[in-house]
Structure formats: structure tokens, C-alpha cells
Amino acid sequence: MTEDLKELSQRKLNFFQTLKAVSWAMFGVRKGSGYQEDMAKLNPVHLVIAGLIGGVIFVVALVSVATWAISLLK
């Protein structure tokens, strides 16, 4: 089990390529062939970190938009 995790963590894509793949996935505009290629190369550690960063950015953006909209109503 630990050998599989070590092998997965040595995959080829760097962190910024992983961020790009996560961004495309969040918008839902990734082609099937590109998705399959990314899944074969993504580092799972980078994927988790990129997903957390994307989630935080999404929540901050929603809170900012809601705060802005509420300030317009006052």
C-alpha cells in the first residue's frame, strides 16, 4: 500500500499543471481525452492541495459577492 502511494506521488505533472487541471474540472469544460491523460499523470498530493485551494478561493469569492450585493441594498 505504501509503495503504491509513493509511486503515485512521483507522477509527472507539476503543481501548476495540477492547478490548471483542477480549474478546468471546476468549470466542467475538460474534454474526455484530456481528462484521461490528466488522471494518468496527476500527483494525488498535488490534487488534494489544489482542490483545497480551489475550494477556499470559491468560498471567498462567494462571500465577497454576497457582501458586495448586501452593501448595494443598504
PDB file of N, CA, C and O in Angstrom:
ATOM      1  N   MET A   1       0.823  -1.186   0.000  1.00  0.00           N
ATOM      2  CA  MET A   1       0.000   0.000   0.000  1.00  0.00           C
ATOM      3  C   MET A   1       0.870   1.254   0.000  1.00  0.00           C
ATOM      4  O   MET A   1       0.623   2.173  -0.781  1.00  0.00           O
ATOM      5  N   THR A   2       1.877   1.307   0.857  1.00  0.00           N
ATOM      6  CA  THR A   2       2.737   2.487   0.894  1.00  0.00           C
ATOM      7  C   THR A   2       3.563   2.614  -0.377  1.00  0.00           C
ATOM      8  O   THR A   2       3.905   3.724  -0.786  1.00  0.00           O
ATOM      9  N   GLU A   3       3.887   1.489  -1.004  1.00  0.00           N
ATOM     10  CA  GLU A   3       4.624   1.536  -2.266  1.00  0.00           C
ATOM     11  C   GLU A   3       3.753   2.151  -3.353  1.00  0.00           C
ATOM     12  O   GLU A   3       4.251   2.916  -4.179  1.00  0.00           O
ATOM     13  N   ASP A   4       2.459   1.831  -3.366  1.00  0.00           N
ATOM     14  CA  ASP A   4       1.556   2.422  -4.350  1.00  0.00           C
ATOM     15  C   ASP A   4       1.459   3.928  -4.161  1.00  0.00           C
ATOM     16  O   ASP A   4       1.467   4.673  -5.142  1.00  0.00           O
ATOM     17  N   LEU A   5       1.367   4.391  -2.916  1.00  0.00           N
ATOM     18  CA  LEU A   5       1.277   5.814  -2.637  1.00  0.00           C
ATOM     19  C   LEU A   5       2.560   6.529  -3.040  1.00  0.00           C
ATOM     20  O   LEU A   5       2.512   7.628  -3.592  1.00  0.00           O
ATOM     21  N   LYS A   6       3.703   5.912  -2.768  1.00  0.00           N
ATOM     22  CA  LYS A   6       4.981   6.509  -3.179  1.00  0.00           C
ATOM     23  C   LYS A   6       5.066   6.606  -4.699  1.00  0.00           C
ATOM     24  O   LYS A   6       5.533   7.607  -5.242  1.00  0.00           O
ATOM     25  N   GLU A   7       4.611   5.556  -5.377  1.00  0.00           N
ATOM     26  CA  GLU A   7       4.631   5.558  -6.837  1.00  0.00           C
ATOM     27  C   GLU A   7       3.707   6.637  -7.389  1.00  0.00           C
ATOM     28  O   GLU A   7       4.076   7.339  -8.331  1.00  0.00           O
ATOM     29  N   LEU A   8       2.505   6.781  -6.815  1.00  0.00           N
ATOM     30  CA  LEU A   8       1.562   7.794  -7.270  1.00  0.00           C
ATOM     31  C   LEU A   8       2.093   9.205  -7.040  1.00  0.00           C
ATOM     32  O   LEU A   8       1.872  10.099  -7.857  1.00  0.00           O
ATOM     33  N   SER A   9       2.793   9.401  -5.926  1.00  0.00           N
ATOM     34  CA  SER A   9       3.286  10.743  -5.611  1.00  0.00           C
ATOM     35  C   SER A   9       4.472  11.150  -6.481  1.00  0.00           C
ATOM     36  O   SER A   9       4.899  12.303  -6.431  1.00  0.00           O
ATOM     37  N   GLN A  10       5.001  10.245  -7.262  1.00  0.00           N
ATOM     38  CA  GLN A  10       6.116  10.542  -8.157  1.00  0.00           C
ATOM     39  C   GLN A  10       5.656  10.806  -9.588  1.00  0.00           C
ATOM     40  O   GLN A  10       6.473  10.803 -10.509  1.00  0.00           O
ATOM     41  N   ARG A  11       4.377  11.030  -9.781  1.00  0.00           N
ATOM     42  CA  ARG A  11       3.857  11.267 -11.139  1.00  0.00           C
ATOM     43  C   ARG A  11       4.408  12.553 -11.720  1.00  0.00           C
ATOM     44  O   ARG A  11       4.981  13.378 -11.008  1.00  0.00           O
ATOM     45  N   LYS A  12       4.226  12.716 -13.035  1.00  0.00           N
ATOM     46  CA  LYS A  12       4.964  13.698 -13.808  1.00  0.00           C
ATOM     47  C   LYS A  12       4.486  15.148 -13.714  1.00  0.00           C
ATOM     48  O   LYS A  12       5.323  16.050 -13.732  1.00  0.00           O
ATOM     49  N   LEU A  13       3.195  15.412 -13.615  1.00  0.00           N
ATOM     50  CA  LEU A  13       2.717  16.792 -13.667  1.00  0.00           C
ATOM     51  C   LEU A  13       3.169  17.585 -12.447  1.00  0.00           C
ATOM     52  O   LEU A  13       3.160  17.078 -11.325  1.00  0.00           O
ATOM     53  N   ASN A  14       3.564  18.833 -12.679  1.00  0.00           N
ATOM     54  CA  ASN A  14       3.951  19.681 -11.554  1.00  0.00           C
ATOM     55  C   ASN A  14       2.706  20.316 -10.939  1.00  0.00           C
ATOM     56  O   ASN A  14       1.596  20.108 -11.428  1.00  0.00           O
ATOM     57  N   PHE A  15       2.888  21.085  -9.874  1.00  0.00           N
ATOM     58  CA  PHE A  15       1.758  21.627  -9.124  1.00  0.00           C
ATOM     59  C   PHE A  15       0.925  22.586  -9.969  1.00  0.00           C
ATOM     60  O   PHE A  15      -0.302  22.567  -9.881  1.00  0.00           O
ATOM     61  N   PHE A  16       1.561  23.420 -10.780  1.00  0.00           N
ATOM     62  CA  PHE A  16       0.809  24.380 -11.584  1.00  0.00           C
ATOM     63  C   PHE A  16      -0.011  23.692 -12.667  1.00  0.00           C
ATOM     64  O   PHE A  16      -1.101  24.159 -12.999  1.00  0.00           O
ATOM     65  N   GLN A  17       0.484  22.600 -13.221  1.00  0.00           N
ATOM     66  CA  GLN A  17      -0.306  21.825 -14.181  1.00  0.00           C
ATOM     67  C   GLN A  17      -1.497  21.185 -13.480  1.00  0.00           C
ATOM     68  O   GLN A  17      -2.571  21.056 -14.067  1.00  0.00           O
ATOM     69  N   THR A  18      -1.308  20.785 -12.227  1.00  0.00           N
ATOM     70  CA  THR A  18      -2.406  20.230 -11.451  1.00  0.00           C
ATOM     71  C   THR A  18      -3.456  21.301 -11.171  1.00  0.00           C
ATOM     72  O   THR A  18      -4.654  21.031 -11.260  1.00  0.00           O
ATOM     73  N   LEU A  19      -3.016  22.522 -10.831  1.00  0.00           N
ATOM     74  CA  LEU A  19      -3.955  23.624 -10.633  1.00  0.00           C
ATOM     75  C   LEU A  19      -4.775  23.887 -11.890  1.00  0.00           C
ATOM     76  O   LEU A  19      -5.978  24.138 -11.814  1.00  0.00           O
ATOM     77  N   LYS A  20      -4.129  23.828 -13.029  1.00  0.00           N
ATOM     78  CA  LYS A  20      -4.826  24.024 -14.305  1.00  0.00           C
ATOM     79  C   LYS A  20      -5.874  22.929 -14.513  1.00  0.00           C
ATOM     80  O   LYS A  20      -6.999  23.219 -14.918  1.00  0.00           O
ATOM     81  N   ALA A  21      -5.518  21.695 -14.242  1.00  0.00           N
ATOM     82  CA  ALA A  21      -6.452  20.580 -14.408  1.00  0.00           C
ATOM     83  C   ALA A  21      -7.639  20.709 -13.452  1.00  0.00           C
ATOM     84  O   ALA A  21      -8.777  20.437 -13.833  1.00  0.00           O
ATOM     85  N   VAL A  22      -7.372  21.121 -12.212  1.00  0.00           N
ATOM     86  CA  VAL A  22      -8.454  21.309 -11.236  1.00  0.00           C
ATOM     87  C   VAL A  22      -9.357  22.466 -11.669  1.00  0.00           C
ATOM     88  O   VAL A  22     -10.578  22.383 -11.529  1.00  0.00           O
ATOM     89  N   SER A  23      -8.774  23.526 -12.185  1.00  0.00           N
ATOM     90  CA  SER A  23      -9.576  24.664 -12.658  1.00  0.00           C
ATOM     91  C   SER A  23     -10.504  24.252 -13.785  1.00  0.00           C
ATOM     92  O   SER A  23     -11.683  24.606 -13.787  1.00  0.00           O
ATOM     93  N   TRP A  24      -9.973  23.504 -14.746  1.00  0.00           N
ATOM     94  CA  TRP A  24     -10.810  23.019 -15.844  1.00  0.00           C
ATOM     95  C   TRP A  24     -11.924  22.126 -15.312  1.00  0.00           C
ATOM     96  O   TRP A  24     -13.056  22.190 -15.791  1.00  0.00           O
ATOM     97  N   ALA A  25     -11.611  21.303 -14.335  1.00  0.00           N
ATOM     98  CA  ALA A  25     -12.623  20.404 -13.766  1.00  0.00           C
ATOM     99  C   ALA A  25     -13.704  21.184 -13.034  1.00  0.00           C
ATOM    100  O   ALA A  25     -14.879  20.823 -13.105  1.00  0.00           O
ATOM    101  N   MET A  26     -13.326  22.249 -12.330  1.00  0.00           N
ATOM    102  CA  MET A  26     -14.317  23.054 -11.610  1.00  0.00           C
ATOM    103  C   MET A  26     -15.283  23.750 -12.569  1.00  0.00           C
ATOM    104  O   MET A  26     -16.463  23.918 -12.260  1.00  0.00           O
ATOM    105  N   PHE A  27     -14.777  24.148 -13.726  1.00  0.00           N
ATOM    106  CA  PHE A  27     -15.634  24.785 -14.717  1.00  0.00           C
ATOM    107  C   PHE A  27     -16.377  23.757 -15.570  1.00  0.00           C
ATOM    108  O   PHE A  27     -17.351  24.102 -16.239  1.00  0.00           O
ATOM    109  N   GLY A  28     -15.940  22.526 -15.556  1.00  0.00           N
ATOM    110  CA  GLY A  28     -16.616  21.458 -16.290  1.00  0.00           C
ATOM    111  C   GLY A  28     -16.435  21.527 -17.794  1.00  0.00           C
ATOM    112  O   GLY A  28     -17.335  21.136 -18.538  1.00  0.00           O
ATOM    113  N   VAL A  29     -15.302  22.010 -18.255  1.00  0.00           N
ATOM    114  CA  VAL A  29     -15.085  22.166 -19.692  1.00  0.00           C
ATOM    115  C   VAL A  29     -13.918  21.331 -20.204  1.00  0.00           C
ATOM    116  O   VAL A  29     -13.313  21.678 -21.219  1.00  0.00           O
ATOM    117  N   ARG A  30     -13.598  20.264 -19.539  1.00  0.00           N
ATOM    118  CA  ARG A  30     -12.467  19.414 -19.939  1.00  0.00           C
ATOM    119  C   ARG A  30     -12.948  18.323 -20.874  1.00  0.00           C
ATOM    120  O   ARG A  30     -13.979  17.699 -20.625  1.00  0.00           O
ATOM    121  N   LYS A  31     -12.207  18.087 -21.954  1.00  0.00           N
ATOM    122  CA  LYS A  31     -12.530  17.002 -22.881  1.00  0.00           C
ATOM    123  C   LYS A  31     -12.224  15.658 -22.229  1.00  0.00           C
ATOM    124  O   LYS A  31     -11.374  15.576 -21.342  1.00  0.00           O
ATOM    125  N   GLY A  32     -12.902  14.621 -22.657  1.00  0.00           N
ATOM    126  CA  GLY A  32     -12.697  13.294 -22.098  1.00  0.00           C
ATOM    127  C   GLY A  32     -11.283  12.783 -22.272  1.00  0.00           C
ATOM    128  O   GLY A  32     -10.729  12.159 -21.367  1.00  0.00           O
ATOM    129  N   SER A  33     -10.687  13.046 -23.446  1.00  0.00           N
ATOM    130  CA  SER A  33      -9.328  12.565 -23.689  1.00  0.00           C
ATOM    131  C   SER A  33      -8.327  13.297 -22.796  1.00  0.00           C
ATOM    132  O   SER A  33      -7.388  12.687 -22.286  1.00  0.00           O
ATOM    133  N   GLY A  34      -8.525  14.599 -22.608  1.00  0.00           N
ATOM    134  CA  GLY A  34      -7.647  15.358 -21.731  1.00  0.00           C
ATOM    135  C   GLY A  34      -7.800  14.930 -20.288  1.00  0.00           C
ATOM    136  O   GLY A  34      -6.828  14.890 -19.534  1.00  0.00           O
ATOM    137  N   TYR A  35      -9.030  14.611 -19.907  1.00  0.00           N
ATOM    138  CA  TYR A  35      -9.293  14.135 -18.553  1.00  0.00           C
ATOM    139  C   TYR A  35      -8.561  12.820 -18.297  1.00  0.00           C
ATOM    140  O   TYR A  35      -7.933  12.656 -17.251  1.00  0.00           O
ATOM    141  N   GLN A  36      -8.635  11.896 -19.231  1.00  0.00           N
ATOM    142  CA  GLN A  36      -7.965  10.601 -19.081  1.00  0.00           C
ATOM    143  C   GLN A  36      -6.449  10.776 -19.007  1.00  0.00           C
ATOM    144  O   GLN A  36      -5.773  10.098 -18.233  1.00  0.00           O
ATOM    145  N   GLU A  37      -5.930  11.683 -19.810  1.00  0.00           N
ATOM    146  CA  GLU A  37      -4.490  11.944 -19.801  1.00  0.00           C
ATOM    147  C   GLU A  37      -4.062  12.533 -18.456  1.00  0.00           C
ATOM    148  O   GLU A  37      -3.040  12.137 -17.895  1.00  0.00           O
ATOM    149  N   ASP A  38      -4.851  13.481 -17.944  1.00  0.00           N
ATOM    150  CA  ASP A  38      -4.539  14.081 -16.643  1.00  0.00           C
ATOM    151  C   ASP A  38      -4.597  13.044 -15.527  1.00  0.00           C
ATOM    152  O   ASP A  38      -3.730  13.034 -14.653  1.00  0.00           O
ATOM    153  N   MET A  39      -5.583  12.189 -15.540  1.00  0.00           N
ATOM    154  CA  MET A  39      -5.727  11.193 -14.486  1.00  0.00           C
ATOM    155  C   MET A  39      -4.530  10.238 -14.448  1.00  0.00           C
ATOM    156  O   MET A  39      -4.177   9.717 -13.390  1.00  0.00           O
ATOM    157  N   ALA A  40      -3.927  10.019 -15.584  1.00  0.00           N
ATOM    158  CA  ALA A  40      -2.770   9.130 -15.631  1.00  0.00           C
ATOM    159  C   ALA A  40      -1.510   9.809 -15.100  1.00  0.00           C
ATOM    160  O   ALA A  40      -0.564   9.131 -14.699  1.00  0.00           O
ATOM    161  N   LYS A  41      -1.490  11.153 -15.094  1.00  0.00           N
ATOM    162  CA  LYS A  41      -0.271  11.868 -14.738  1.00  0.00           C
ATOM    163  C   LYS A  41      -0.360  12.676 -13.450  1.00  0.00           C
ATOM    164  O   LYS A  41       0.672  13.094 -12.926  1.00  0.00           O
ATOM    165  N   LEU A  42      -1.560  12.909 -12.924  1.00  0.00           N
ATOM    166  CA  LEU A  42      -1.700  13.772 -11.752  1.00  0.00           C
ATOM    167  C   LEU A  42      -1.121  13.157 -10.497  1.00  0.00           C
ATOM    168  O   LEU A  42      -1.272  11.963 -10.241  1.00  0.00           O
ATOM    169  N   ASN A  43      -0.465  13.982  -9.728  1.00  0.00           N
ATOM    170  CA  ASN A  43       0.061  13.591  -8.428  1.00  0.00           C
ATOM    171  C   ASN A  43      -1.064  13.777  -7.411  1.00  0.00           C
ATOM    172  O   ASN A  43      -1.566  14.893  -7.275  1.00  0.00           O
ATOM    173  N   PRO A  44      -1.483  12.731  -6.690  1.00  0.00           N
ATOM    174  CA  PRO A  44      -2.617  12.853  -5.775  1.00  0.00           C
ATOM    175  C   PRO A  44      -2.392  13.856  -4.648  1.00  0.00           C
ATOM    176  O   PRO A  44      -3.350  14.475  -4.186  1.00  0.00           O
ATOM    177  N   VAL A  45      -1.177  14.030  -4.203  1.00  0.00           N
ATOM    178  CA  VAL A  45      -0.897  15.020  -3.157  1.00  0.00           C
ATOM    179  C   VAL A  45      -1.153  16.424  -3.701  1.00  0.00           C
ATOM    180  O   VAL A  45      -1.784  17.246  -3.036  1.00  0.00           O
ATOM    181  N   HIS A  46      -0.664  16.694  -4.903  1.00  0.00           N
ATOM    182  CA  HIS A  46      -0.912  17.981  -5.542  1.00  0.00           C
ATOM    183  C   HIS A  46      -2.402  18.176  -5.780  1.00  0.00           C
ATOM    184  O   HIS A  46      -2.914  19.286  -5.636  1.00  0.00           O
ATOM    185  N   LEU A  47      -3.091  17.119  -6.137  1.00  0.00           N
ATOM    186  CA  LEU A  47      -4.522  17.199  -6.424  1.00  0.00           C
ATOM    187  C   LEU A  47      -5.317  17.617  -5.195  1.00  0.00           C
ATOM    188  O   LEU A  47      -6.209  18.459  -5.290  1.00  0.00           O
ATOM    189  N   VAL A  48      -5.005  17.042  -4.060  1.00  0.00           N
ATOM    190  CA  VAL A  48      -5.698  17.395  -2.818  1.00  0.00           C
ATOM    191  C   VAL A  48      -5.421  18.845  -2.451  1.00  0.00           C
ATOM    192  O   VAL A  48      -6.342  19.581  -2.098  1.00  0.00           O
ATOM    193  N   ILE A  49      -4.169  19.260  -2.530  1.00  0.00           N
ATOM    194  CA  ILE A  49      -3.810  20.645  -2.190  1.00  0.00           C
ATOM    195  C   ILE A  49      -4.483  21.624  -3.148  1.00  0.00           C
ATOM    196  O   ILE A  49      -5.012  22.648  -2.714  1.00  0.00           O
ATOM    197  N   ALA A  50      -4.469  21.321  -4.447  1.00  0.00           N
ATOM    198  CA  ALA A  50      -5.098  22.194  -5.437  1.00  0.00           C
ATOM    199  C   ALA A  50      -6.609  22.254  -5.222  1.00  0.00           C
ATOM    200  O   ALA A  50      -7.212  23.315  -5.381  1.00  0.00           O
ATOM    201  N   GLY A  51      -7.220  21.135  -4.865  1.00  0.00           N
ATOM    202  CA  GLY A  51      -8.652  21.128  -4.583  1.00  0.00           C
ATOM    203  C   GLY A  51      -9.005  21.986  -3.383  1.00  0.00           C
ATOM    204  O   GLY A  51     -10.006  22.701  -3.404  1.00  0.00           O
ATOM    205  N   LEU A  52      -8.197  21.922  -2.341  1.00  0.00           N
ATOM    206  CA  LEU A  52      -8.422  22.757  -1.160  1.00  0.00           C
ATOM    207  C   LEU A  52      -8.254  24.239  -1.489  1.00  0.00           C
ATOM    208  O   LEU A  52      -9.053  25.068  -1.056  1.00  0.00           O
ATOM    209  N   ILE A  53      -7.224  24.566  -2.247  1.00  0.00           N
ATOM    210  CA  ILE A  53      -7.016  25.962  -2.649  1.00  0.00           C
ATOM    211  C   ILE A  53      -8.188  26.441  -3.502  1.00  0.00           C
ATOM    212  O   ILE A  53      -8.697  27.543  -3.295  1.00  0.00           O
ATOM    213  N   GLY A  54      -8.611  25.625  -4.450  1.00  0.00           N
ATOM    214  CA  GLY A  54      -9.755  25.991  -5.290  1.00  0.00           C
ATOM    215  C   GLY A  54     -11.027  26.185  -4.479  1.00  0.00           C
ATOM    216  O   GLY A  54     -11.798  27.109  -4.738  1.00  0.00           O
ATOM    217  N   GLY A  55     -11.245  25.320  -3.503  1.00  0.00           N
ATOM    218  CA  GLY A  55     -12.421  25.448  -2.649  1.00  0.00           C
ATOM    219  C   GLY A  55     -12.393  26.719  -1.821  1.00  0.00           C
ATOM    220  O   GLY A  55     -13.415  27.389  -1.677  1.00  0.00           O
ATOM    221  N   VAL A  56     -11.237  27.057  -1.277  1.00  0.00           N
ATOM    222  CA  VAL A  56     -11.103  28.284  -0.483  1.00  0.00           C
ATOM    223  C   VAL A  56     -11.338  29.513  -1.360  1.00  0.00           C
ATOM    224  O   VAL A  56     -12.034  30.442  -0.951  1.00  0.00           O
ATOM    225  N   ILE A  57     -10.770  29.522  -2.548  1.00  0.00           N
ATOM    226  CA  ILE A  57     -10.968  30.647  -3.469  1.00  0.00           C
ATOM    227  C   ILE A  57     -12.446  30.779  -3.826  1.00  0.00           C
ATOM    228  O   ILE A  57     -12.970  31.890  -3.893  1.00  0.00           O
ATOM    229  N   PHE A  58     -13.116  29.658  -4.056  1.00  0.00           N
ATOM    230  CA  PHE A  58     -14.539  29.672  -4.401  1.00  0.00           C
ATOM    231  C   PHE A  58     -15.365  30.256  -3.261  1.00  0.00           C
ATOM    232  O   PHE A  58     -16.234  31.096  -3.496  1.00  0.00           O
ATOM    233  N   VAL A  59     -15.106  29.822  -2.028  1.00  0.00           N
ATOM    234  CA  VAL A  59     -15.858  30.318  -0.870  1.00  0.00           C
ATOM    235  C   VAL A  59     -15.592  31.803  -0.655  1.00  0.00           C
ATOM    236  O   VAL A  59     -16.527  32.563  -0.398  1.00  0.00           O
ATOM    237  N   VAL A  60     -14.341  32.228  -0.757  1.00  0.00           N
ATOM    238  CA  VAL A  60     -14.010  33.647  -0.591  1.00  0.00           C
ATOM    239  C   VAL A  60     -14.706  34.483  -1.661  1.00  0.00           C
ATOM    240  O   VAL A  60     -15.205  35.570  -1.367  1.00  0.00           O
ATOM    241  N   ALA A  61     -14.745  33.993  -2.889  1.00  0.00           N
ATOM    242  CA  ALA A  61     -15.429  34.719  -3.969  1.00  0.00           C
ATOM    243  C   ALA A  61     -16.926  34.828  -3.683  1.00  0.00           C
ATOM    244  O   ALA A  61     -17.511  35.892  -3.883  1.00  0.00           O
ATOM    245  N   LEU A  62     -17.546  33.759  -3.226  1.00  0.00           N
ATOM    246  CA  LEU A  62     -18.981  33.802  -2.910  1.00  0.00           C
ATOM    247  C   LEU A  62     -19.273  34.766  -1.768  1.00  0.00           C
ATOM    248  O   LEU A  62     -20.230  35.537  -1.839  1.00  0.00           O
ATOM    249  N   VAL A  63     -18.466  34.732  -0.729  1.00  0.00           N
ATOM    250  CA  VAL A  63     -18.666  35.646   0.403  1.00  0.00           C
ATOM    251  C   VAL A  63     -18.463  37.090  -0.056  1.00  0.00           C
ATOM    252  O   VAL A  63     -19.213  37.975   0.354  1.00  0.00           O
ATOM    253  N   SER A  64     -17.473  37.336  -0.889  1.00  0.00           N
ATOM    254  CA  SER A  64     -17.230  38.691  -1.389  1.00  0.00           C
ATOM    255  C   SER A  64     -18.394  39.199  -2.222  1.00  0.00           C
ATOM    256  O   SER A  64     -18.813  40.346  -2.067  1.00  0.00           O
ATOM    257  N   VAL A  65     -18.918  38.363  -3.100  1.00  0.00           N
ATOM    258  CA  VAL A  65     -20.058  38.755  -3.927  1.00  0.00           C
ATOM    259  C   VAL A  65     -21.285  39.005  -3.055  1.00  0.00           C
ATOM    260  O   VAL A  65     -22.014  39.971  -3.283  1.00  0.00           O
ATOM    261  N   ALA A  66     -21.523  38.158  -2.070  1.00  0.00           N
ATOM    262  CA  ALA A  66     -22.664  38.347  -1.179  1.00  0.00           C
ATOM    263  C   ALA A  66     -22.518  39.628  -0.368  1.00  0.00           C
ATOM    264  O   ALA A  66     -23.491  40.365  -0.205  1.00  0.00           O
ATOM    265  N   THR A  67     -21.328  39.906   0.139  1.00  0.00           N
ATOM    266  CA  THR A  67     -21.082  41.137   0.897  1.00  0.00           C
ATOM    267  C   THR A  67     -21.294  42.360   0.017  1.00  0.00           C
ATOM    268  O   THR A  67     -21.901  43.341   0.447  1.00  0.00           O
ATOM    269  N   TRP A  68     -20.802  42.302  -1.198  1.00  0.00           N
ATOM    270  CA  TRP A  68     -20.969  43.403  -2.143  1.00  0.00           C
ATOM    271  C   TRP A  68     -22.452  43.618  -2.453  1.00  0.00           C
ATOM    272  O   TRP A  68     -22.920  44.757  -2.476  1.00  0.00           O
ATOM    273  N   ALA A  69     -23.194  42.531  -2.692  1.00  0.00           N
ATOM    274  CA  ALA A  69     -24.614  42.642  -3.019  1.00  0.00           C
ATOM    275  C   ALA A  69     -25.402  43.211  -1.840  1.00  0.00           C
ATOM    276  O   ALA A  69     -26.309  44.019  -2.039  1.00  0.00           O
ATOM    277  N   ILE A  70     -25.073  42.807  -0.639  1.00  0.00           N
ATOM    278  CA  ILE A  70     -25.754  43.326   0.544  1.00  0.00           C
ATOM    279  C   ILE A  70     -25.452  44.803   0.745  1.00  0.00           C
ATOM    280  O   ILE A  70     -26.327  45.563   1.160  1.00  0.00           O
ATOM    281  N   SER A  71     -24.218  45.216   0.455  1.00  0.00           N
ATOM    282  CA  SER A  71     -23.860  46.623   0.610  1.00  0.00           C
ATOM    283  C   SER A  71     -24.613  47.495  -0.396  1.00  0.00           C
ATOM    284  O   SER A  71     -24.869  48.668  -0.124  1.00  0.00           O
ATOM    285  N   LEU A  72     -24.966  46.940  -1.546  1.00  0.00           N
ATOM    286  CA  LEU A  72     -25.748  47.690  -2.539  1.00  0.00           C
ATOM    287  C   LEU A  72     -27.179  47.908  -2.066  1.00  0.00           C
ATOM    288  O   LEU A  72     -27.803  48.904  -2.431  1.00  0.00           O
ATOM    289  N   LEU A  73     -27.705  46.996  -1.264  1.00  0.00           N
ATOM    290  CA  LEU A  73     -29.091  47.095  -0.804  1.00  0.00           C
ATOM    291  C   LEU A  73     -29.262  48.056   0.360  1.00  0.00           C
ATOM    292  O   LEU A  73     -30.383  48.467   0.660  1.00  0.00           O
ATOM    293  N   LYS A  74     -28.180  48.418   1.015  1.00  0.00           N
ATOM    294  CA  LYS A  74     -28.289  49.312   2.182  1.00  0.00           C
ATOM    295  C   LYS A  74     -28.499  50.734   1.786  1.00  0.00           C
ATOM    296  O   LYS A  74     -28.609  51.605   2.649  1.00  0.00           O
TER     297      LYS A  74
END
